[in-house]
Each structure stands twice: as structure tokens, then as C-alpha cells.
Amino acid sequence: MTHTDIVAGGWVARLPESWRPYALLTRLDRPIGAWLLFLPGLWGILLGHPDAWLVALFAVGSVVMRGAGCVVNDLWDRDLDRRVARTAGRPLASGALRPFDALLFLAGLLVVGLLILVQLNGLAIALGVLSLLPVVVYPLFKRFTFWPQAMLGLTFGWGAHMGYAAAAGRLDAAAGVLYAAAIAWILGYDTIYAHQDREDDALVGVRSTARLFGARSAAFVGVCYAATVALLVLAGWLAGLSWPFYALLMPAALVLAWQVRSLDIHDPALCLRLFRANREAGLLVALAILAGWL
């Protein structure tokens, strides 16, 4: 059976037929991506100044902008996606949607994203506008460098300092270190994710850290995750968090260590499960930050 992470059944199958390609295009069948985009923003809000309204805005914005990023990615990659087993069923690659339809849909998503963005303060709005640049150029990196995962880290981790700016009204050392922690985390988990496509990527010329490190990937991911935890500790210290933050950060560190220990790069389904476990790891980090204010 060909490995794919597309979930065409379930609630997506109950949508009107004309809606289904758009749900699949924006990966609504796989909410893990929206979670992983949301979590650095949640960390930033909680570290800057916990605010339930900002958390709600960032949650909705993450779903919308993750969808927009997927549309951009699939427009760039539709020819490559046809040649990779896991992605051949995507709506643009399969022909279920035309590029023009996807562009119109993208415009609608960006309008919704703008309406959410203007609810924030001026600094956060400026950061939100700047975030469009890495979103647009990220899909190109896999063609020219073995480090597209680093570019994804810059892109998905953007919410860390944007959330901090929205909550605190400023950027400082704690925000910068938190952003670095998010980048290291994403670099690690997306290397695990990329092992699903490693062999197909080699055939079509797509590059990744999974291809670059190969059998040494567990060690590389371990370094990324160790850097993540160390940078989170430093960010918490710079922000003045109390001892419960450090105590409750340990469960998150254990989830990350379990991923490294369990990684088998020859098992795509396992790689996907380990990748998805980062939702729980990210939520544990958020809980630790919140507890650090108690």
C-alpha cells in the first residue's frame, strides 16, 4: 500500500463534493499543521503576557494562514507532487482543482487573515506583514538547498516573536531566544517528517535535511531538540519565570527525547506518528510557561 497522509474519508467525505478539494488543499483533514503553526505563537503570548483574546485570534489565524501557506506550497510544487507517492493525490497535483481556482481561494484566505491581523498592535501587524515573505519563498528552498527545514523553522516559528510582540507590545531578548527555540524545534520535527519522502525526493531531486543526514538523522534531531530545551530555559530565565516553569518543562523534554530514541527512518508511518507527537510536546511547553507566572 502506498504511504500517504491525505485523509479523504471521515468528516471531509461528508462535505459537499465541491468543497472537498478545498478542504484537502488547506489540509483541514490534517489539523496537526495548524497546531504546529499556532504553538510558537501561543508560547510567545504566554511569555509576553497571557491574554485569552490573543490566544483565540492566533488560533483562528493559524488555521487560516496554514491553509494559505499550503495553497502557496501546492501551487509551487504541483508538478513535483505528481511524482511523489505521498503527495500525488493533492488537489492541484491530481487535477481536482485548477491553479486559477486555488489563487482565488488564496485571495479569500488572505483577506480573512488580514481582518485578524488588524486586531493586533502596530508592532505585531508589521511582523505579520513581514511573515508573508518566508511563506512565499519557503517552497523554493527544497530545490536549491538541503536545508528547507531551516526555512520552515523561520516561517512556522515566526509566531513566537509575533505573539510576544502582540502580548507585550515590544521585542526583547526573551522574544529573540524564544524564536530561536521554535526554529530549533521545527528543524528537528520537520527532519523526522521529511523521512516519509526521502526516497521519492532523491528520485525527483528534492532536497531536505532527511536526505542530508540520512542514517545520522536521530543524532541531528537530538541536537535540535537539546537546543530547543536549552533555549526555552534561557527564554524563561530572561522573562523572569518562576521555578514551576523549569519543573514542568521536563515532561516536554521527555517527549522530545522519546521521539529521538524511537526514530526509525525506514518506517514512514512511525515518522508521521513521531512528528504528530509534537503537538503534545508544544502544549506541555505552553503549560510550563503559564505555570511560570504563578
N, C-alpha and C positions, 0 to 999 in steps of 0.2 A: 504494500500500500504506500502511495506517495505521501510524504510528510507535508502537511500544510497546517497553518494556524488560522485559516479562514473558518469561521463558524457560520455557515449558511443556514443552519437549522435553528431550533429554539425560537426565541421571540422574533428574530429577524424574519423567519419564514412566515410569521403571522401578519407582517406588514403588507400593505397594498403592493402589488407586484412592481409598480413604477417607482416605489420608494426604496426597494431593497438594494439596488445598486448604489444609491447614495449612502445608505447605512453601512454597507460594506466598504465603500470608498473612504469614509471617515472613521472606519474601524470601530463603529459603535458595537459591533459584535464582540470586540475585544477591548474592554474598558481599561485594561492594565496600562495602556499608553497614556490615557488621560490621568490616571492615578500618578504615574511617574512624572508627568509634567507638573501636576498640582503639588506634589510633596515638597520640592525645594521652595516653592512659594509659601507653602504652609510653614516650613521651618523659618523662613525669613520673617513672616508676620509674627510668629510666636516669639522669635528672638528680639524683634524690634519693639513690639508692644501688642500683646494678644488682643484681637478685635474680631468678634464673630461676624460682623458685616463684611469685613475684608476677606475673611475666610470663605464666606459664601460667594462673593464676587469672583475670587480666584478659582473656586471650584467650578463655577459655570464657565468662566473664561478659559479654563484648562480644557474642558470638553470641546469648546468652540475652536480654540486655536490649535489643539491637537488635530482636530478634523481638518482645519485649513492646512496645517503642515503636511498631513497625509495626502491631501489633494495636490499640493505643490510637488511632493515627492513622487507621486504616481504619474503626474504629467511629465516630469523629467525622465522617469525610469520605465515608462510603459513598454519600450522596446526591449530593455533588459529583463523586465519582469516576465515577459513571454518565454524567456529562455531559462528561467529558474523555477524548479518544481513547486516550491513553497508559495511563490507569488504569481504563478501563471493564471490563477483564477481571479485575480483582482479585476474590478470592473473595467478599467481602462485597458489593461493588458488583454483581457478576453474579448473586448469589443462590446461589452454590455452597456457602456457609456461612451459617448463621443467626447473628445477633448473640449469642444465648444460648450457642451453641457456642464462639464466639470469646471470650466472657467466661470460660467455664470453662477454656479453653486458656490465657488470660492469667493466671488464678489459678495454674495449674501452673507457668508460666514464672516468675512472681514468687516462688514457693516455692523453685525452683531458684536464682534469683538471690539470695535471702536466705541459702541454705545456703553460697553462695560468699562473700557479703559478710561473714558472721560469722567467716570465716577471717582477716580483716584486723584491724588495731589499732583502738582506740576512735575515734580521730580520723577515720580512713578510713571506718569504719562510719557515723559521724554524717554525713559528706559523702555517702555512698551513699544514706542515707535522704532527705536533702535533695534529691538529684538527681531524686527522683520528681516533685517539683512542676513543674519545667520540662518533664519528659517528658509530663505530663498536659495542660499548658496550651499547649504548642507548636502543636498543630493549630488552635487558635483564632485564632492571630495572623494567619493569611493572610486572615481575614475582616474584620479591623479595621485593619490596618496594612500598609504596603508593605515592612515590614522583618521578615517571618517568618524570613528567613535569619539575621538577628542573633540571634533566639531559638534557632534551631537551633545557632548557634555557642555560645551559653551552655550548651545541652544536650549536644551532642556533645563540646564542649571540656572538659566537667566532669571528664573522666578525667585531665586534665593535673595539676590540683592534688590530685585524689584519689589518683592514682598516686604523686605526690610525697609526700603525707602517709603513704601505706602504706609507702613505702620509707624515708623519713627520720624519720617519727614527729613531724613538725612542718609548719607552713606558714610561709614567709618570703617575702621579696621576689622571690627567684628563681622560686618557685612561682607567685606572682601574675603575674609577667611572662610566664612560660611559658603560663599560662591565657589571657592576652591575645593571645599569638601564635597559639594554637589558634583563638580566636574569629575573629581576622582572616583566618586561612587558610580556615576554614569559610565565612565570609561571602563570600569570593571564589569558592570552588569551587561553592557552592550557588547562586550567581547564575548561573554557567555552566549548572548542571543545570536551573535553572528556565526557561531559554530553550527547553527542549523543549516546555513547556506554555504559552508566552507568549500565543499567540493564543486557545487554548481558555480560559485563565484570564481573559482580558479579556471573553469572552462570558458566563462564569458568575459574574463578579465576584470572583474570587480575586486577591489582591494579592501582589506579590513585588518584589524589587529588580530582577529582569529587566524587569518592566513599568515600574518607576520610572525606570530609567536607559536602557532601550531601546538605541539606537544608540551611546550613550556607555558601554555596559557594559564594553568592553575597558579603557577608562581606569579605570573604577571597580575592576574586578578587579585591574588593575595596581597601584593604590594599596593595595588589601587585601594583595596578595602582597608588595609592598615593605615594608609594615608588619610582615608576618609575619617576614620575614627580619631586619629591624632588631630586632624584639622577641626573636627567637631569639638573636641576637648578644648582646643585653643580658642575657638569662637565663643564657647560657653564661658571660659575664663575672662576673655576680653569684655563680654557683655555683663559680667558680674553675676552669673547664675550661681545658685547655692548647691550644696552637696547632693540633693536628690537627683539633679541632672546627671552627675557622674555615675551615680549608682544605677540609675535606670537606663543609662546608655549601654550598659553591659549586655542586656538581652539583645539589643540590636547588633552589637558586635558579635555575639554568638551566632545569630542568624547568618551574618556575612561569612563567618568562619566555616559554618556548616556548608555553605554554598561552595567554598573553595575545596573543602575536603571531599564533597560529593561529586564534583565536576568530572564528567566523562565526556570528552569532546566528540566521541564516536556515537553518542546517543542523543539525537536531536530532540526527542520528546523530553528527556531529562533536562537538557539545556533550557528548554522552554519552561519547565516547572521551576527550575532554579531561578531563572530570570523573573518569573512572576512572584517569587517569594520576596522580591524587593519591595513590594507594596507593604508587606508586614514589617520589613526592616525599616522602611521610611516612616511608617506610622509610630513605631517604637521610638525612633529619634524624636518625632514631634511630641510624643508623650513626655519624653525625658526633658525636652526644652521647657514645656509647660510646667512640669514639676519643679524645674529650677527656679521658677519665680515664686514658689510657695514659701 
